[in-house]
């Protein structure tokens, strides 16, 4: 690999965020006798076949492997459709941590010729073969069925279960599976993180934070914000019955979103990993910090705290600076954001 100019190096461009990454993975002092370790991971989304951006994220994870447990990509691994595909797992730099994947709407489109109506949906097998053939280090439990893309992974040392859902195939089967997986997590005392490509429902109640793009409702109205989402009611039921849901991590909108649905489910959408077709919160210029965009996420179940640290594009169109967020997901209260 060619030697990078320091001005282009993702580590150097984001050196000021290093203390956030270190502290995000840190436990409280021993007198607190915390039972669980914080779980810290990278959340990125909508990489849209951009191998150079994928490799930069891998470089970041490999550099901070001591502090990052895994990465989660929440959909749209392909470009506009499966016609625009690059095998980032196979062609990209090797990551020392697992990179969990999730099905996005563009991953399910066989083509992207909108002039002929809605794109033709690809077969489930073809999606699996592109997104899920390399499960190195995943050690996840998949829902039964051929070409399953729905799974969970437990992190017992952190008291957390991660559940990844597929919004585009086998919905009814997933609903029954999800109820069982959530009930089992509640019985075991695990806090639950979910991920799917789109928010579980429309985000309508947000704290005052730059991690929530302003004036967004007009945009979502053009794209069907009121469509019925399949798993929201099940998550609401889980919470109502005493289950602890941390957050649903998503992408799709290419903008930052953070807040609750009407049913009380917390969602966090990360800005697009690339400025694909110019759909993101600001201009992305190669050779500058704006080129990259993802969050380092930390969850500490001992105190019910969710933390975000923005790596890369940290100033949006409104000149809001997105550096960090600390949120009390038990009491639904913003602790700190800047």
MIZALUM-224040 format. One record per residue: residue number from 1; x, y, z of N, C-alpha, C in turn. Coordinates in pm, whole numbers. Layout:
<pts>
{pt NUM,{X,Y,Z},{X,Y,Z},{X,Y,Z}}
...
</pts>
This chain:
<pts>
{pt 1,{85,-119,0},{0,0,0},{88,125,0}}
{pt 2,{51,223,-82},{133,344,-93},{136,420,39}}
{pt 3,{248,481,68},{262,558,191},{173,683,184}}
{pt 4,{100,708,290},{6,820,292},{74,948,338}}
{pt 5,{34,1058,277},{73,1189,328},{5,1208,463}}
{pt 6,{77,1261,561},{20,1278,695},{-107,1362,692}}
{pt 7,{-116,1455,599},{-236,1539,593},{-358,1459,549}}
{pt 8,{-335,1343,484},{-446,1258,441},{-471,1142,538}}
{pt 9,{-385,1125,635},{-394,1010,723},{-509,1025,822}}
{pt 10,{-597,925,824},{-717,935,906},{-685,943,1055}}
{pt 11,{-577,881,1097},{-539,887,1239},{-497,1028,1277}}
{pt 12,{-411,1087,1195},{-362,1221,1225},{-471,1327,1212}}
{pt 13,{-557,1311,1114},{-664,1408,1095},{-761,1410,1213}}
{pt 14,{-768,1299,1286},{-863,1287,1398},{-792,1267,1531}}
{pt 15,{-668,1313,1542},{-591,1292,1665},{-657,1357,1785}}
{pt 16,{-730,1467,1765},{-796,1534,1877},{-907,1449,1939}}
{pt 17,{-954,1347,1865},{-1061,1261,1916},{-1007,1142,1995}}
{pt 18,{-877,1127,1999},{-818,1012,2068},{-860,1001,2215}}
{pt 19,{-862,1111,2292},{-905,1099,2432},{-1048,1047,2447}}
{pt 20,{-1136,1079,2351},{-1274,1031,2357},{-1279,879,2336}}
{pt 21,{-1196,830,2245},{-1191,686,2218},{-1136,611,2339}}
{pt 22,{-1033,667,2399},{-972,603,2517},{-1070,601,2634}}
{pt 23,{-1134,715,2660},{-1226,723,2773},{-1354,644,2748}}
{pt 24,{-1395,633,2621},{-1516,558,2590},{-1505,411,2627}}
{pt 25,{-1386,358,2618},{-1364,216,2649},{-1326,193,2795}}
{pt 26,{-1307,301,2870},{-1256,289,3007},{-1367,260,3108}}
{pt 27,{-1335,176,3205},{-1426,151,3317},{-1408,257,3424}}
{pt 28,{-1506,266,3512},{-1493,358,3625},{-1391,302,3726}}
{pt 29,{-1343,386,3817},{-1244,339,3915},{-1295,218,3995}}
{pt 30,{-1202,139,4044},{-1234,13,4111},{-1332,25,4229}}
{pt 31,{-1330,133,4307},{-1424,139,4420},{-1571,125,4380}}
{pt 32,{-1602,155,4251},{-1741,143,4208},{-1783,-3,4192}}
{pt 33,{-1685,-93,4178},{-1712,-236,4166},{-1813,-266,4053}}
{pt 34,{-1794,-202,3937},{-1883,-225,3823},{-1874,-370,3776}}
{pt 35,{-1989,-427,3746},{-1996,-568,3707},{-1959,-590,3561}}
{pt 36,{-1973,-487,3479},{-1956,-505,3335},{-1856,-406,3277}}
{pt 37,{-1794,-447,3166},{-1703,-361,3093},{-1780,-281,2989}}
{pt 38,{-1744,-155,2965},{-1807,-81,2855},{-1780,-151,2723}}
{pt 39,{-1879,-147,2634},{-1864,-203,2500},{-1850,-88,2401}}
{pt 40,{-1738,-84,2329},{-1715,25,2235},{-1696,-32,2093}}
{pt 41,{-1762,32,1996},{-1755,-15,1858},{-1770,102,1762}}
{pt 42,{-1735,77,1637},{-1751,176,1530},{-1883,152,1460}}
{pt 43,{-1961,258,1444},{-2085,250,1366},{-2070,335,1240}}
{pt 44,{-2078,271,1124},{-2080,345,999},{-2188,289,910}}
{pt 45,{-2226,364,807},{-2337,321,724},{-2324,377,584}}
{pt 46,{-2392,310,489},{-2404,360,353},{-2267,386,289}}
{pt 47,{-2181,287,294},{-2048,301,236},{-2056,302,83}}
{pt 48,{-2164,245,28},{-2194,254,-116},{-2073,223,-205}}
{pt 49,{-2016,105,-184},{-1908,48,-266},{-1779,128,-268}}
{pt 50,{-1760,225,-176},{-1640,308,-177},{-1529,237,-100}}
{pt 51,{-1446,164,-172},{-1342,83,-111},{-1239,168,-37}}
{pt 52,{-1209,287,-89},{-1108,371,-21},{-1157,415,116}}
{pt 53,{-1285,445,128},{-1339,484,258},{-1346,364,354}}
{pt 54,{-1384,250,300},{-1384,126,380},{-1245,101,438}}
{pt 55,{-1143,114,353},{-1006,89,398},{-962,189,505}}
{pt 56,{-1006,313,494},{-969,414,594},{-1034,381,729}}
{pt 57,{-1158,334,726},{-1224,293,850},{-1152,174,912}}
{pt 58,{-1113,78,828},{-1037,-38,876},{-906,8,938}}
{pt 59,{-838,102,873},{-712,153,927},{-733,214,1066}}
{pt 60,{-844,286,1083},{-872,347,1212},{-897,240,1319}}
{pt 61,{-977,140,1284},{-1007,33,1379},{-880,-42,1418}}
{pt 62,{-798,-73,1319},{-675,-148,1347},{-580,-68,1436}}
{pt 63,{-579,63,1419},{-491,147,1502},{-539,149,1647}}
{pt 64,{-671,152,1665},{-728,160,1800},{-790,27,1844}}
{pt 65,{-732,-83,1799},{-790,-215,1828},{-802,-244,1977}}
{pt 66,{-717,-182,2059},{-723,-202,2202},{-853,-150,2262}}
{pt 67,{-915,-53,2195},{-1031,16,2250},{-1162,-15,2176}}
{pt 68,{-1153,-78,2059},{-1271,-101,1975},{-1294,-251,1960}}
{pt 69,{-1416,-296,1993},{-1445,-439,1992},{-1484,-490,1853}}
{pt 70,{-1553,-407,1775},{-1600,-449,1643},{-1650,-326,1568}}
{pt 71,{-1687,-346,1442},{-1752,-242,1363},{-1888,-292,1317}}
{pt 72,{-1981,-200,1301},{-2116,-232,1255},{-2150,-142,1137}}
{pt 73,{-2172,-204,1022},{-2214,-130,903},{-2364,-153,884}}
{pt 74,{-2443,-45,890},{-2588,-61,893},{-2654,-42,756}}
{pt 75,{-2594,-101,652},{-2664,-114,526},{-2618,-25,413}}
{pt 76,{-2657,-64,292},{-2615,-4,164},{-2465,-21,142}}
{pt 77,{-2428,-145,137},{-2291,-186,103},{-2268,-167,-47}}
{pt 78,{-2373,-190,-128},{-2368,-167,-272},{-2384,-19,-302}}
{pt 79,{-2362,18,-429},{-2385,155,-471},{-2534,177,-492}}
{pt 80,{-2572,223,-611},{-2714,246,-638},{-2792,114,-640}}
{pt 81,{-2725,8,-682},{-2787,-124,-686},{-2677,-229,-690}}
{pt 82,{-2718,-355,-707},{-2618,-460,-716},{-2531,-450,-840}}
{pt 83,{-2574,-370,-938},{-2489,-345,-1055},{-2364,-267,-1016}}
{pt 84,{-2373,-195,-902},{-2261,-116,-850},{-2214,-181,-722}}
{pt 85,{-2125,-276,-736},{-2082,-355,-621},{-1930,-368,-620}}
{pt 86,{-1874,-353,-501},{-1732,-379,-483},{-1716,-464,-357}}
{pt 87,{-1641,-569,-367},{-1623,-662,-256},{-1522,-605,-158}}
{pt 88,{-1570,-521,-67},{-1480,-457,30},{-1418,-559,125}}
{pt 89,{-1494,-662,163},{-1438,-766,251},{-1322,-838,182}}
{pt 90,{-1340,-869,53},{-1240,-947,-17},{-1124,-864,-71}}
{pt 91,{-1156,-744,-121},{-1054,-659,-182},{-990,-561,-85}}
{pt 92,{-1061,-533,23},{-1015,-431,116},{-906,-479,211}}
{pt 93,{-848,-384,283},{-750,-417,386},{-816,-501,494}}
{pt 94,{-740,-589,555},{-796,-680,654},{-809,-611,790}}
{pt 95,{-926,-627,848},{-954,-567,978},{-927,-669,1089}}
{pt 96,{-865,-624,1195},{-834,-715,1306},{-956,-741,1393}}
{pt 97,{-1062,-667,1370},{-1187,-686,1442},{-1297,-722,1342}}
{pt 98,{-1401,-794,1388},{-1510,-826,1295},{-1586,-702,1251}}
{pt 99,{-1630,-702,1126},{-1717,-595,1076},{-1852,-658,1044}}
{pt 100,{-1950,-636,1131},{-2084,-690,1112},{-2156,-608,1005}}
{pt 101,{-2234,-676,922},{-2304,-610,814},{-2455,-622,831}}
{pt 102,{-2527,-541,755},{-2672,-532,764},{-2725,-501,625}}
{pt 103,{-2844,-549,594},{-2901,-530,461},{-2959,-389,446}}
{pt 104,{-2921,-319,339},{-2978,-189,306},{-3066,-200,183}}
{pt 105,{-3147,-97,159},{-3240,-104,46},{-3167,-115,-89}}
{pt 106,{-3056,-46,-106},{-2984,-54,-233},{-2917,-190,-252}}
{pt 107,{-2889,-258,-143},{-2832,-394,-153},{-2933,-491,-213}}
{pt 108,{-3061,-461,-200},{-3167,-552,-247},{-3215,-519,-387}}
{pt 109,{-3158,-415,-450},{-3204,-375,-583},{-3115,-438,-690}}
{pt 110,{-3175,-515,-779},{-3100,-581,-885},{-3044,-481,-985}}
{pt 111,{-3122,-374,-1008},{-3079,-266,-1097},{-3132,-135,-1040}}
{pt 112,{-3095,-24,-1101},{-3138,106,-1049},{-3196,193,-1159}}
{pt 113,{-3269,131,-1251},{-3330,204,-1361},{-3468,253,-1320}}
{pt 114,{-3471,370,-1253},{-3596,425,-1204},{-3688,470,-1317}}
{pt 115,{-3633,488,-1440},{-3716,531,-1553},{-3820,424,-1589}}
{pt 116,{-3795,300,-1546},{-3887,190,-1574},{-3970,153,-1452}}
{pt 117,{-3977,245,-1357},{-4050,217,-1235},{-3957,176,-1123}}
{pt 118,{-4014,115,-1021},{-3933,73,-907},{-3830,-30,-951}}
{pt 119,{-3707,-21,-900},{-3605,-120,-935},{-3650,-262,-899}}
{pt 120,{-3604,-357,-975},{-3638,-497,-950},{-3565,-547,-827}}
{pt 121,{-3638,-613,-738},{-3576,-665,-616},{-3489,-786,-649}}
{pt 122,{-3370,-787,-594},{-3277,-898,-613},{-3318,-1016,-527}}
{pt 123,{-3267,-1133,-559},{-3294,-1250,-477},{-3222,-1237,-343}}
{pt 124,{-3278,-1298,-244},{-3217,-1297,-111},{-3078,-1361,-115}}
{pt 125,{-3064,-1468,-193},{-2935,-1535,-205},{-2828,-1441,-258}}
{pt 126,{-2862,-1361,-359},{-2763,-1271,-418},{-2718,-1164,-318}}
{pt 127,{-2810,-1121,-231},{-2773,-1024,-127},{-2678,-1090,-28}}
{pt 128,{-2713,-1209,17},{-2630,-1281,114},{-2489,-1302,59}}
{pt 129,{-2481,-1340,-68},{-2350,-1369,-127},{-2261,-1246,-136}}
{pt 130,{-2320,-1128,-138},{-2242,-1005,-143},{-2208,-952,-5}}
{pt 131,{-2300,-964,90},{-2284,-900,220},{-2241,-994,333}}
{pt 132,{-2268,-1123,317},{-2255,-1212,433},{-2166,-1334,408}}
{pt 133,{-2099,-1339,296},{-2017,-1458,269},{-1894,-1464,360}}
{pt 134,{-1847,-1347,408},{-1729,-1343,494},{-1772,-1304,635}}
{pt 135,{-1781,-1402,723},{-1823,-1377,861},{-1708,-1404,958}}
{pt 136,{-1589,-1365,917},{-1470,-1389,996},{-1482,-1322,1133}}
{pt 137,{-1475,-1403,1238},{-1478,-1351,1374},{-1614,-1311,1425}}
{pt 138,{-1720,-1333,1348},{-1852,-1287,1391},{-1902,-1365,1512}}
{pt 139,{-1899,-1497,1506},{-1948,-1582,1615},{-2089,-1542,1656}}
{pt 140,{-2174,-1517,1555},{-2311,-1471,1579},{-2408,-1587,1563}}
{pt 141,{-2527,-1572,1624},{-2633,-1672,1614},{-2737,-1623,1515}}
{pt 142,{-2749,-1691,1401},{-2840,-1649,1294},{-2978,-1713,1310}}
{pt 143,{-3079,-1639,1269},{-3213,-1695,1259},{-3209,-1812,1161}}
{pt 144,{-3282,-1915,1191},{-3284,-2031,1102},{-3345,-1995,967}}
{pt 145,{-3300,-2065,864},{-3353,-2041,730},{-3241,-2021,631}}
{pt 146,{-3272,-2049,505},{-3172,-2038,400},{-3134,-1893,375}}
{pt 147,{-3006,-1866,364},{-2951,-1733,336},{-2995,-1631,442}}
{pt 148,{-2998,-1673,567},{-3042,-1584,675},{-2947,-1466,692}}
{pt 149,{-3005,-1347,706},{-2928,-1225,727},{-2972,-1154,854}}
{pt 150,{-3030,-1230,945},{-3081,-1181,1072},{-3011,-1257,1184}}
{pt 151,{-2956,-1187,1280},{-2872,-1255,1378},{-2858,-1174,1506}}
{pt 152,{-2807,-1241,1609},{-2771,-1168,1732},{-2634,-1214,1779}}
{pt 153,{-2573,-1130,1858},{-2441,-1158,1914},{-2439,-1107,2058}}
{pt 154,{-2405,-1194,2151},{-2398,-1156,2292},{-2257,-1113,2331}}
{pt 155,{-2251,-1012,2417},{-2127,-966,2477},{-2146,-973,2629}}
{pt 156,{-2136,-1093,2686},{-2169,-1114,2827},{-2084,-1033,2923}}
{pt 157,{-1957,-1007,2885},{-1871,-928,2971},{-1916,-782,2980}}
{pt 158,{-2003,-742,2884},{-2056,-605,2884},{-2206,-602,2913}}
{pt 159,{-2269,-720,2929},{-2411,-725,2961},{-2500,-680,2847}}
{pt 160,{-2459,-708,2723},{-2527,-654,2605},{-2553,-764,2502}}
{pt 161,{-2669,-754,2438},{-2700,-836,2321},{-2722,-743,2201}}
{pt 162,{-2650,-768,2092},{-2667,-696,1967},{-2756,-779,1875}}
{pt 163,{-2863,-715,1824},{-2957,-783,1735},{-2962,-706,1603}}
{pt 164,{-2931,-774,1493},{-2929,-712,1360},{-3044,-769,1277}}
{pt 165,{-3125,-680,1221},{-3249,-718,1152},{-3245,-681,1004}}
{pt 166,{-3321,-757,927},{-3331,-741,782},{-3470,-685,751}}
{pt 167,{-3476,-565,697},{-3604,-498,672},{-3670,-538,540}}
{pt 168,{-3610,-631,464},{-3654,-650,327},{-3693,-793,291}}
{pt 169,{-3662,-891,374},{-3697,-1029,345},{-3745,-1096,475}}
{pt 170,{-3835,-1193,461},{-3878,-1281,572},{-3923,-1202,695}}
{pt 171,{-4007,-1102,675},{-4047,-1013,783},{-4126,-1088,891}}
{pt 172,{-4225,-1165,853},{-4309,-1233,953},{-4228,-1333,1034}}
{pt 173,{-4139,-1405,970},{-4055,-1499,1043},{-3966,-1424,1142}}
{pt 174,{-3914,-1310,1099},{-3828,-1231,1187},{-3904,-1178,1309}}
{pt 175,{-4030,-1143,1292},{-4107,-1090,1404},{-4115,-1192,1518}}
{pt 176,{-4146,-1315,1483},{-4154,-1420,1585},{-4016,-1446,1646}}
{pt 177,{-3916,-1450,1561},{-3779,-1470,1609},{-3737,-1358,1702}}
{pt 178,{-3769,-1233,1666},{-3729,-1117,1745},{-3794,-1121,1883}}
{pt 179,{-3921,-1156,1889},{-3989,-1165,2019},{-3919,-1265,2111}}
{pt 180,{-3879,-1377,2055},{-3812,-1480,2135},{-3674,-1433,2179}}
{pt 181,{-3600,-1370,2089},{-3465,-1324,2120},{-3467,-1213,2225}}
{pt 182,{-3565,-1124,2216},{-3578,-1016,2315},{-3621,-1071,2451}}
{pt 183,{-3715,-1165,2451},{-3758,-1225,2577},{-3642,-1297,2646}}
{pt 184,{-3562,-1365,2568},{-3445,-1436,2622},{-3343,-1337,2679}}
{pt 185,{-3323,-1224,2610},{-3230,-1122,2659},{-3279,-1064,2791}}
{pt 186,{-3409,-1039,2802},{-3467,-985,2926},{-3448,-1084,3041}}
{pt 187,{-3472,-1211,3013},{-3456,-1314,3116},{-3312,-1322,3165}}
{pt 188,{-3216,-1297,3075},{-3075,-1305,3110},{-3020,-1171,3162}}
{pt 189,{-3104,-1069,3167},{-3061,-940,3219},{-2972,-862,3125}}
{pt 190,{-2980,-891,2995},{-2897,-822,2898},{-2966,-696,2845}}
{pt 191,{-2891,-588,2831},{-2941,-470,2763},{-2928,-495,2613}}
{pt 192,{-3024,-446,2535},{-3030,-481,2393},{-2999,-362,2304}}
{pt 193,{-2906,-383,2212},{-2880,-291,2101},{-2937,-355,1977}}
{pt 194,{-3013,-279,1898},{-3061,-330,1771},{-3000,-248,1657}}
{pt 195,{-3001,-309,1540},{-2957,-237,1420},{-3036,-286,1301}}
{pt 196,{-3075,-193,1217},{-3139,-221,1089},{-3105,-103,999}}
{pt 197,{-3138,-111,873},{-3094,-5,783},{-3167,127,806}}
{pt 198,{-3297,120,830},{-3379,240,849},{-3423,250,994}}
{pt 199,{-3460,371,1041},{-3510,384,1177},{-3629,293,1201}}
{pt 200,{-3650,256,1327},{-3761,167,1361},{-3895,233,1336}}
{pt 201,{-3897,368,1336},{-4015,447,1303},{-3967,592,1291}}
{pt 202,{-4059,681,1262},{-4022,822,1248},{-3972,878,1381}}
{pt 203,{-3857,945,1379},{-3799,1005,1499},{-3866,1140,1521}}
{pt 204,{-3938,1153,1631},{-4018,1274,1652},{-3986,1347,1781}}
{pt 205,{-3900,1290,1865},{-3869,1352,1994},{-3718,1344,2015}}
{pt 206,{-3650,1458,1994},{-3504,1459,1997},{-3450,1557,2100}}
{pt 207,{-3341,1522,2168},{-3276,1617,2258},{-3204,1725,2177}}
{pt 208,{-3161,1828,2243},{-3093,1939,2178},{-2947,1901,2155}}
{pt 209,{-2920,1844,2038},{-2785,1799,2006},{-2758,1816,1858}}
{pt 210,{-2633,1844,1825},{-2593,1857,1685},{-2595,1723,1612}}
{pt 211,{-2608,1613,1686},{-2617,1482,1623},{-2758,1455,1568}}
{pt 212,{-2838,1559,1558},{-2972,1549,1500},{-2989,1664,1401}}
{pt 213,{-2986,1634,1271},{-2989,1736,1167},{-3119,1817,1170}}
{pt 214,{-3110,1951,1172},{-3230,2035,1173},{-3304,2030,1039}}
{pt 215,{-3430,2074,1041},{-3511,2091,920},{-3513,1965,833}}
{pt 216,{-3526,1852,898},{-3516,1726,827},{-3652,1671,784}}
{pt 217,{-3759,1711,851},{-3890,1652,824},{-3937,1677,682}}
{pt 218,{-3905,1794,625},{-3946,1821,487},{-3880,1723,392}}
{pt 219,{-3757,1685,423},{-3684,1589,340},{-3745,1449,352}}
{pt 220,{-3773,1408,474},{-3827,1274,492},{-3969,1262,437}}
{pt 221,{-4043,1374,435},{-4178,1371,380},{-4176,1333,233}}
{pt 222,{-4068,1369,164},{-4054,1334,23},{-4024,1186,5}}
{pt 223,{-3976,1123,110},{-3927,985,99},{-4009,887,181}}
{pt 224,{-4130,923,218},{-4219,829,284},{-4191,807,431}}
{pt 225,{-4183,913,510},{-4152,897,652},{-4263,828,729}}
{pt 226,{-4383,826,672},{-4497,771,745},{-4523,624,713}}
{pt 227,{-4432,560,639},{-4457,419,607},{-4445,335,734}}
{pt 228,{-4522,230,740},{-4525,143,856},{-4399,58,861}}
{pt 229,{-4326,66,972},{-4204,-14,989},{-4238,-141,1067}}
{pt 230,{-4174,-253,1034},{-4222,-383,1084},{-4188,-418,1228}}
{pt 231,{-4081,-361,1285},{-4034,-411,1415},{-4058,-314,1530}}
{pt 232,{-4111,-196,1500},{-4131,-95,1604},{-4220,-147,1716}}
{pt 233,{-4334,-206,1683},{-4430,-250,1785},{-4368,-356,1876}}
{pt 234,{-4285,-441,1821},{-4222,-546,1902},{-4122,-485,2000}}
{pt 235,{-4047,-385,1955},{-3953,-316,2045},{-4027,-240,2153}}
{pt 236,{-4137,-176,2117},{-4219,-104,2217},{-4272,-202,2321}}
{pt 237,{-4319,-315,2276},{-4370,-419,2366},{-4261,-467,2461}}
{pt 238,{-4141,-489,2408},{-4027,-532,2489},{-3997,-429,2599}}
{pt 239,{-3994,-303,2563},{-3966,-196,2660},{-4078,-188,2764}}
{pt 240,{-4203,-198,2719},{-4318,-190,2810},{-4317,-303,2912}}
{pt 241,{-4262,-417,2874},{-4256,-532,2964},{-4132,-534,3053}}
{pt 242,{-4057,-424,3052},{-3943,-414,3142},{-3809,-445,3080}}
{pt 243,{-3807,-474,2949},{-3680,-496,2882},{-3606,-365,2863}}
{pt 244,{-3474,-371,2859},{-3393,-250,2844},{-3336,-245,2704}}
{pt 245,{-3386,-151,2625},{-3339,-129,2489},{-3250,-5,2489}}
{pt 246,{-3127,-20,2446},{-3031,90,2449},{-3059,186,2334}}
{pt 247,{-3050,135,2211},{-3064,221,2094},{-3072,133,1969}}
{pt 248,{-3136,186,1866},{-3140,122,1736},{-3048,200,1643}}
{pt 249,{-2941,136,1595},{-2841,205,1513},{-2869,180,1365}}
{pt 250,{-2882,291,1290},{-2929,284,1153},{-2850,379,1063}}
{pt 251,{-2886,377,936},{-2830,469,838},{-2941,521,749}}
{pt 252,{-2932,493,619},{-3035,517,519},{-3054,663,479}}
{pt 253,{-3074,752,577},{-3108,890,544},{-2987,973,505}}
{pt 254,{-2867,922,531},{-2742,993,498},{-2724,1119,581}}
{pt 255,{-2804,1136,683},{-2795,1250,774},{-2792,1198,917}}
{pt 256,{-2741,1280,1008},{-2742,1242,1149},{-2882,1260,1208}}
{pt 257,{-2927,1158,1280},{-3056,1165,1349},{-3039,1099,1485}}
{pt 258,{-3095,1160,1588},{-3084,1102,1723},{-3208,1141,1800}}
{pt 259,{-3284,1041,1844},{-3403,1071,1923},{-3499,954,1926}}
{pt 260,{-3616,981,1983},{-3716,877,2009},{-3829,879,1908}}
{pt 261,{-3883,762,1884},{-4006,749,1807},{-4124,780,1900}}
{pt 262,{-4244,788,1843},{-4364,810,1925},{-4383,696,2025}}
{pt 263,{-4335,577,1990},{-4347,462,2079},{-4240,456,2186}}
{pt 264,{-4142,546,2180},{-4039,551,2283},{-3916,468,2255}}
{pt 265,{-3887,443,2127},{-3768,367,2089},{-3660,466,2045}}
{pt 266,{-3544,461,2109},{-3433,549,2074},{-3365,498,1947}}
{pt 267,{-3346,590,1850},{-3277,560,1725},{-3160,654,1706}}
{pt 268,{-3053,603,1648},{-2936,684,1613},{-2898,653,1469}}
{pt 269,{-2917,750,1380},{-2875,737,1241},{-2746,813,1221}}
{pt 270,{-2647,747,1162},{-2519,812,1136},{-2518,865,993}}
{pt 271,{-2454,977,975},{-2441,1035,842},{-2372,937,747}}
{pt 272,{-2404,948,620},{-2348,862,517},{-2195,857,525}}
{pt 273,{-2138,738,510},{-1993,725,514},{-1926,799,399}}
{pt 274,{-2001,821,291},{-1950,892,174},{-2053,994,129}}
{pt 275,{-2011,1092,53},{-2107,1191,1},{-2171,1136,-126}}
{pt 276,{-2233,1020,-116},{-2291,952,-230},{-2400,1038,-293}}
{pt 277,{-2381,1079,-418},{-2474,1166,-490},{-2501,1297,-416}}
{pt 278,{-2407,1337,-329},{-2423,1464,-258},{-2526,1461,-147}}
{pt 279,{-2574,1340,-109},{-2676,1328,-5},{-2609,1307,131}}
{pt 280,{-2579,1414,200},{-2523,1405,335},{-2533,1544,399}}
{pt 281,{-2478,1558,518},{-2496,1681,595},{-2400,1793,557}}
{pt 282,{-2310,1770,463},{-2216,1875,425},{-2127,1829,311}}
{pt 283,{-2047,1918,260},{-1955,1885,152},{-1842,1798,204}}
{pt 284,{-1802,1697,127},{-1698,1604,167},{-1581,1618,71}}
{pt 285,{-1469,1667,119},{-1354,1698,35},{-1240,1602,67}}
{pt 286,{-1194,1531,-36},{-1084,1438,-17},{-957,1513,22}}
{pt 287,{-880,1455,114},{-759,1521,163},{-784,1608,283}}
{pt 288,{-912,1617,328},{-945,1693,448},{-1020,1602,545}}
{pt 289,{-1041,1652,663},{-1113,1575,764},{-1256,1542,722}}
{pt 290,{-1314,1625,637},{-1453,1604,597},{-1474,1475,517}}
{pt 291,{-1367,1418,465},{-1378,1304,374},{-1437,1181,444}}
{pt 292,{-1400,1156,567},{-1446,1039,642},{-1567,1077,728}}
{pt 293,{-1645,978,767},{-1754,1005,860},{-1806,876,923}}
{pt 294,{-1787,862,1053},{-1845,752,1129},{-1841,787,1277}}
{pt 295,{-1913,710,1357},{-1916,731,1501},{-1846,617,1574}}
{pt 296,{-1775,651,1680},{-1731,552,1777},{-1834,554,1890}}
{pt 297,{-1895,439,1913},{-2005,427,2008},{-1959,350,2130}}
{pt 298,{-1997,398,2248},{-1967,327,2372},{-2095,310,2453}}
{pt 299,{-2116,190,2507},{-2232,163,2592},{-2182,106,2724}}
{pt 300,{-2223,168,2834},{-2186,123,2968},{-2314,92,3044}}
{pt 301,{-2345,-38,3059},{-2471,-77,3123},{-2467,-55,3274}}
{pt 302,{-2349,-39,3331},{-2340,-15,3476},{-2411,114,3516}}
{pt 303,{-2405,213,3428},{-2465,344,3457},{-2570,382,3354}}
{pt 304,{-2596,294,3257},{-2697,322,3156},{-2661,437,3066}}
{pt 305,{-2535,442,3022},{-2486,555,2944},{-2448,510,2802}}
{pt 306,{-2492,590,2705},{-2456,574,2565},{-2372,695,2523}}
{pt 307,{-2256,669,2461},{-2167,778,2418},{-2141,768,2268}}
{pt 308,{-2132,884,2203},{-2093,893,2063},{-1973,985,2050}}
{pt 309,{-1880,947,1965},{-1767,1034,1930},{-1757,1036,1778}}
{pt 310,{-1759,1155,1718},{-1757,1166,1573},{-1615,1166,1520}}
{pt 311,{-1590,1074,1430},{-1462,1068,1360},{-1485,1116,1217}}
{pt 312,{-1403,1209,1173},{-1418,1263,1039},{-1505,1387,1038}}
{pt 313,{-1601,1389,946},{-1683,1508,917},{-1758,1555,1040}}
{pt 314,{-1705,1655,1109},{-1763,1696,1237},{-1826,1834,1237}}
{pt 315,{-1844,1893,1118},{-1915,2021,1106},{-2014,2009,992}}
{pt 316,{-2142,2043,1018},{-2243,2024,915},{-2276,2154,841}}
{pt 317,{-2374,2147,754},{-2416,2260,672},{-2458,2380,757}}
{pt 318,{-2507,2352,878},{-2553,2458,969},{-2440,2510,1058}}
{pt 319,{-2318,2464,1033},{-2200,2497,1112},{-2209,2445,1255}}
{pt 320,{-2291,2343,1274},{-2293,2275,1403},{-2171,2184,1413}}
{pt 321,{-2105,2188,1525},{-1990,2101,1548},{-2036,1974,1618}}
{pt 322,{-2002,1859,1561},{-2039,1730,1616},{-1913,1663,1668}}
{pt 323,{-1895,1668,1797},{-1776,1608,1857},{-1813,1487,1941}}
{pt 324,{-1898,1507,2042},{-1932,1396,2131},{-2071,1415,2189}}
{pt 325,{-2126,1304,2234},{-2258,1302,2298},{-2255,1198,2408}}
{pt 326,{-2315,1230,2520},{-2333,1135,2630},{-2481,1137,2668}}
{pt 327,{-2545,1019,2665},{-2689,1011,2685},{-2723,903,2787}}
{pt 328,{-2809,937,2882},{-2859,843,2983},{-2981,773,2924}}
{pt 329,{-2962,650,2873},{-3072,582,2806},{-3171,517,2903}}
{pt 330,{-3136,510,3030},{-3231,459,3130},{-3334,568,3164}}
{pt 331,{-3285,687,3189},{-3373,799,3226},{-3409,889,3109}}
{pt 332,{-3364,852,2990},{-3395,927,2867},{-3355,1073,2881}}
{pt 333,{-3228,1093,2916},{-3181,1227,2948},{-3045,1253,2885}}
{pt 334,{-3033,1367,2818},{-2905,1408,2762},{-2813,1455,2874}}
{pt 335,{-2696,1396,2883},{-2599,1434,2985},{-2508,1546,2931}}
{pt 336,{-2460,1526,2807},{-2365,1623,2750},{-2360,1604,2600}}
{pt 337,{-2345,1715,2526},{-2325,1710,2383},{-2252,1833,2337}}
{pt 338,{-2155,1813,2247},{-2090,1929,2184},{-2043,1893,2045}}
</pts>
